[in-house]
Amino acid sequence: MTGRFYFNNVKIKKHDAEKWLMVKREVSNESGKDYNVVSFRMVLFIRTIPVANAAFVVNGLRNGQTRIFEVQIGELEHGKIGRDISKFDLYAESGY
């Protein structure tokens, strides 16, 4: 998928009620297009080893708009691995 999406203000935190890992981010649409739905993929790493892979959607993302989203990574416990996340990849897969 072509288009420019920018991600800012990443926060890796513990879920409020559970022990899961949560990722909170902002996404900005600078693609020149309005989207009803955009599908994104996020991969979390410890050093060079991928430890989680999550797909999620953001609805109603207009050109020039910035939206905040949270992704729950249920297979990872924050206390056991959250502090060890060293990098992530985040990209758009599709949109309409």
Contact map, one row per residue, 1 for C-alpha under 8 A:
111000000000000000000000000000000000000000000000000000000000000000000000000000000000000000011110
111100000000000000000000000000000000000000000000000000000000000000000000000000000000000000000000
111110000000000000000000000001110000000000000000000000000000000000000000000000000000000000000000
011111000000000000000000000011100000000000000000000000000000000000000000000000000000000000000000
001111100000000000000000001111100000000000000000000000000000000000000000000000000000000000110000
000111110000000000000000001111000000000000000000000000000000000000000000000000000000000000000000
000011111100000000000000111100000000000000000000000000000000000000000000000000000000000000000000
000001111100000000000000111000000000000000000000000000000000000000000000000000000000000000000000
000000111110000000000001110000000000000000000000000000000000000000000000000000000000000000000000
000000111111000000000011110000000000000000000000000000000000000000000000000000000000000000000000
000000001111100000000011100000000000000000000000000000000000000000000000000000000000000000000000
000000000111110000001111000000000000000000000000000000000000000000000000000000000100000000000000
000000000011111000001111000000000000000000000000000000000000000000000000000001000100000000000000
000000000001111101111100000000000000000000000000000000000000000000000000000011100100000000000000
000000000000111111111100000000000000000000000000000000000000000000000001000000000000000000000000
000000000000011111100000000000000000000000000000000000000000000000000000000000000000000000000000
000000000000001111100000000000000000000000000000000000000000000000000000000000000000000000000000
000000000000011111110000000000000000000000000000000000000000000000000000000000000000000000000000
000000000000011111111000000000000000000000000000000000000000000000000000000011100000000000000000
000000000000011001111100000000000000000000000000000000000000000000000001111111000000000000000000
000000000001111000111110000000000000000000000000000000000000000000000001110111000100000000000000
000000000001111000011111000000000000000000000000000000000000000000000111100001000000000000000000
000000000111100000001111100000000000000000000000000000000000000000000111100000000000000000000000
000000001111100000000111110000000000000000000000000000000000000000011110000000000000000000000000
000000111110000000000011111000000000000000000000000000000000000000011100000000000000000000000000
000000111100000000000001111100000000000000000000000000000000000001111000000000000000000000000000
000011110000000000000000111110000000000000000000000000000000000001111000000000000000000000000000
000011100000000000000000011111000000000000000000000000000000000111100000000000000000000000000000
000111000000000000000000001111110000000000000000000000000000111111000000000000000000000000000000
001111000000000000000000000111111000000000000000000000000000001110000000000000000000000000000000
001110000000000000000000000011111000000000000000000000000000001100000000000000000000000000000000
001000000000000000000000000011111100000000000000000000000000001100000000000000000000000000000000
000000000000000000000000000001111110000000000000000000000000011000000000000000000000000000000000
000000000000000000000000000000011111000000000000000000000001111000000000000000000000000000000000
000000000000000000000000000000001111110000000000000000000011111000000000000000000000000000000011
000000000000000000000000000000000111110000000000000000000011110000000000000000000000000000000011
000000000000000000000000000000000011111000000000000000001111100000000000000000000000000000000011
000000000000000000000000000000000011111100000000000000001110100000000000000000000000000000011111
000000000000000000000000000000000000111110000000000000111100000000000000000000000000000000011110
000000000000000000000000000000000000011111000000000000111100000000000000000000000000000001111100
000000000000000000000000000000000000001111100000000011110000000000000000000000000000000011111000
000000000000000000000000000000000000000111110000000011100000000000000000000000000000000111100000
000000000000000000000000000000000000000011111000011111000000000000000000000000000000000111000000
000000000000000000000000000000000000000001111100011110000000000000000000000000000000111110000000
000000000000000000000000000000000000000000111111111100000000000000000000000000000000111100000000
000000000000000000000000000000000000000000011111111000000000000000000000000000000001111000000000
000000000000000000000000000000000000000000001111100000000000000000000000000000000000111000000000
000000000000000000000000000000000000000000001111110000000000000000000000000000000000000000000000
000000000000000000000000000000000000000000001111111000000000000000000000000000000000000000000000
000000000000000000000000000000000000000000111101111110000000000000000000000000000000000000000000
000000000000000000000000000000000000000000111100111110000000000000000000000000000000000000000000
000000000000000000000000000000000000000000111000011111000000000000000000101100000000000000000000
000000000000000000000000000000000000000011110000011111100000000000000000000000000000000000000000
000000000000000000000000000000000000000011100000000111110000000000000010100000000000000000000000
000000000000000000000000000000000000001111000000000011111000000000000000000000000000000000000000
000000000000000000000000000000000000001110000000000001111100000000000010000000000000000000000000
000000000000000000000000000000000000111100000000000000111110000000000000000000000000000000000000
000000000000000000000000000000000000111100000000000000011111100000001000000000000000000000000000
000000000000000000000000000000000011110000000000000000001111100000000000000000000000000000000000
000000000000000000000000000000000111100000000000000000000111110000000000000000000000000000000000
000000000000000000000000000010000111110000000000000000000111111011100000000000000000000000000000
000000000000000000000000000010001111000000000000000000000001111110000000000000000000000000000000
000000000000000000000000000011111110000000000000000000000000111110000000000000000000000000000000
000000000000000000000000000111110000000000000000000000000000011111000000000000000000000000000000
000000000000000000000000000111000000000000000000000000000000111111100000000000000000000000000000
000000000000000000000000011110000000000000000000000000000000100111110000000000000000000000000000
000000000000000000000000011100000000000000000000000000000000100011111000000000000000000000000000
000000000000000000000001111000000000000000000000000000000000000001111100000000000000000000000000
000000000000000000000001111000000000000000000000000000000100000000111110000000000000000000000000
000000000000000000000111100000000000000000000000000000000000000000011111000000000000000000000000
000000000000000000000111000000000000000000000000000001010000000000001111100000000000000000000000
000000000000001000011110000000000000000000000000000000000000000000000111110000000000000000000000
000000000000000000011110000000000000000000000000000101000000000000000011111100000000000000000000
000000000000000000011000000000000000000000000000000000000000000000000001111110000000000000000000
000000000000000000010000000000000000000000000000000100000000000000000000111110000000000000000000
000000000000000000011000000000000000000000000000000100000000000000000000111111011100000000000000
000000000000010000111000000000000000000000000000000000000000000000000000011111111100000000000000
000000000000110000111100000000000000000000000000000000000000000000000000000111111110000000000000
000000000000010000100000000000000000000000000000000000000000000000000000000011111110000000000000
000000000000000000000000000000000000000000000000000000000000000000000000000111111110000000000000
000000000000000000000000000000000000000000000000000000000000000000000000000111111111100000000000
000000000001110000001000000000000000000000000000000000000000000000000000000111111111100000000000
000000000000000000000000000000000000000000000000000000000000000000000000000001111111100000000000
000000000000000000000000000000000000000000000100000000000000000000000000000000001111110000000000
000000000000000000000000000000000000000000011110000000000000000000000000000000001111111100000000
000000000000000000000000000000000000000000011110000000000000000000000000000000000001111100000000
000000000000000000000000000000000000000000011110000000000000000000000000000000000000111110000000
000000000000000000000000000000000000000001111000000000000000000000000000000000000000111111000000
000000000000000000000000000000000000000011110000000000000000000000000000000000000000001111100000
000000000000000000000000000000000000000111100000000000000000000000000000000000000000000111110000
000010000000000000000000000000000000000111000000000000000000000000000000000000000000000011111000
100010000000000000000000000000000000011110000000000000000000000000000000000000000000000001111110
100000000000000000000000000000000000011110000000000000000000000000000000000000000000000000111110
100000000000000000000000000000000000011100000000000000000000000000000000000000000000000000011111
100000000000000000000000000000000011111000000000000000000000000000000000000000000000000000011111
000000000000000000000000000000000011110000000000000000000000000000000000000000000000000000000111
